[in-house]
Amino acid sequence: MAAANLIDGRAIAEQLHTETAQRIAALKARGIEPGLAFVRVGEDPASKVYVGMKEKTGARLGIRSATHVLPEKTSEAELLKLIAELNADKSTHGILVQAPLPAHINQATVFSTVSPAKDVDGFHPVNVGKLMLGDTTGFLPCTPAGVHELLIRSGVKISGAEVVVLGRGNIVGKPMAAILIQKAKHANATVTICHSATRDIAAHCRRADILVAALGVAHFVKADMVKPGAVVMDVGVNRIADPQAKGGSRLVGDVDFDAVQPIAGKITPNPGGVGPMTIAMLMQNTVRAAEMQT
């Protein structure tokens, strides 16, 4: 099928990067260089890849980044001490602690130690609270903010739409619902969150004008779960075995793309849909943090 209904996340992320680069140039004209600190604990292969991609994009746009890599056995107290130092460093405008953290470190404690003003991931309880209250002075989590931006820039009507979010996680599901339910422009949707205890998930999905899949289950959304003409946003990142692929495996989304694309009104590919937007929103949050702090 032709790619007419594809939402091109890479192209829309580049639009955002152009806008972000202009804001960076304006900051640099005032003698301010936006600074982003990455903190990684241990050698998780996926975390190394994600941080590397974020660093590379930051460098391209003119954001100065510094990566702090701590050994797997680092104590929670040592990690919190580093975060306190970064909170106090005026040249660091944004702080990103890459998840997952080792099991002996409490992720919630770490996220709530990052200064809310530098919390470019949008995970601090203050920023989570601001999102719930509709207070736009906080930072939104990058992935749901990226999905929202894709919907807006693809001309999808959100106001009054029936939205079904698959997944109730703190990083995507809950904030996604909170963004779309606000009494605000590009929101005002009616949102249903489905999860592992939801009865007859397929029936909920078939009602959706906009379906956001963020469960973390490969190819969960099948053709018979999608209303013809619905907008399908695939957030999932799942590794499946594939003897034909390099390394014997490949990444796929939560949506059975080949089966669903002919039915959907618009759909994000995976990869190349939501992923690039997550990084674009992180860069935008970092620049906004620098603007607010100076």
VENRA-V963779 format. One record per residue. RES is the residue in one small letter. PHI is phi as a letter, one per 30 degrees, with the letter a starting at -180 (NA if undefined). OMEGA is omega in whole degrees, 0 to 359 (NA if undefined). Layout:
BEGIN
RES;PHI;OMEGA
RES;PHI;OMEGA
END
This chain:
BEGIN
m;NA;179
a;d;184
a;d;185
a;e;183
n;c;180
l;d;171
i;c;186
d;d;182
g;d;181
r;d;182
a;d;181
i;d;176
a;d;179
e;d;174
q;e;180
l;d;180
h;d;179
t;d;179
e;d;181
t;d;180
a;d;178
q;d;179
r;d;178
i;d;179
a;d;179
a;d;177
l;d;182
k;d;177
a;d;177
r;c;179
g;i;182
i;c;176
e;c;180
p;e;183
g;b;182
l;b;179
a;c;173
f;c;176
v;b;180
r;b;179
v;c;180
g;i;188
e;b;178
d;e;186
p;e;181
a;d;179
s;d;180
k;d;180
v;d;183
y;d;180
v;d;178
g;e;179
m;d;181
k;d;178
e;d;183
k;d;180
t;d;179
g;e;181
a;d;180
r;d;184
l;d;181
g;j;175
i;c;178
r;d;180
s;b;176
a;b;181
t;c;179
h;c;181
v;c;180
l;c;179
p;d;180
e;e;186
k;d;178
t;e;179
s;d;178
e;d;181
a;d;179
e;d;179
l;d;181
l;d;178
k;d;178
l;d;181
i;d;178
a;d;179
e;d;179
l;d;176
n;e;184
a;d;184
d;d;184
k;d;180
s;d;176
t;c;183
h;c;180
g;b;179
i;b;177
l;b;175
v;c;186
q;d;174
a;c;1
p;d;174
l;c;177
p;e;187
a;e;183
h;d;180
i;c;180
n;d;184
q;d;182
a;d;179
t;d;182
v;d;182
f;d;182
s;d;177
t;d;176
v;d;178
s;e;179
p;e;180
a;d;181
k;c;185
d;d;185
v;d;174
d;d;180
g;i;183
f;c;181
h;d;180
p;e;179
v;d;180
n;d;176
v;d;179
g;d;178
k;d;178
l;d;181
m;d;183
l;d;183
g;i;179
d;d;187
t;d;179
t;d;180
g;d;176
f;c;178
l;d;174
p;e;193
c;d;184
t;d;177
p;d;176
a;d;178
g;d;177
v;d;180
h;e;180
e;d;177
l;d;179
l;d;182
i;d;186
r;d;175
s;c;176
g;i;180
v;d;178
k;d;183
i;c;184
s;e;179
g;i;183
a;d;170
e;d;180
v;c;172
v;c;177
v;c;177
l;c;183
g;j;183
r;b;181
g;d;180
n;d;185
i;d;181
v;b;191
g;e;183
k;d;179
p;d;178
m;e;179
a;d;182
a;d;179
i;d;188
l;d;184
i;c;183
q;e;173
k;d;188
a;a;176
k;d;181
h;h;176
a;b;178
n;i;178
a;d;171
t;c;191
v;c;171
t;c;174
i;c;177
c;c;183
h;a;188
s;d;180
a;c;180
t;d;176
r;d;177
d;h;180
i;e;184
a;e;180
a;d;176
h;d;182
c;e;183
r;d;178
r;d;192
a;d;166
d;d;177
i;b;181
l;c;180
v;c;183
a;c;181
a;b;182
l;c;187
g;i;176
v;b;185
a;e;174
h;h;182
f;d;184
v;d;181
k;c;183
a;e;184
d;d;179
m;c;188
v;c;176
k;d;178
p;e;180
g;i;181
a;d;175
v;c;185
v;c;181
m;c;186
d;c;183
v;c;189
g;d;172
v;b;184
n;b;178
r;c;179
i;b;178
a;d;176
d;a;183
p;e;181
q;d;185
a;d;176
k;d;180
g;i;175
g;i;178
s;a;177
r;b;180
l;c;176
v;b;180
g;c;177
d;d;184
v;c;174
d;d;194
f;e;185
d;d;181
a;d;187
v;d;185
q;e;181
p;d;183
i;c;188
a;d;172
g;d;174
k;b;181
i;a;174
t;d;171
p;d;177
n;b;6
p;d;176
g;j;179
g;c;184
v;d;186
g;e;180
p;d;181
m;d;179
t;e;180
i;d;180
a;d;180
m;d;176
l;d;179
m;d;179
q;d;178
n;d;181
t;d;179
v;d;179
r;d;178
a;d;179
a;d;178
e;d;183
m;d;183
q;d;184
t;c;NA
END
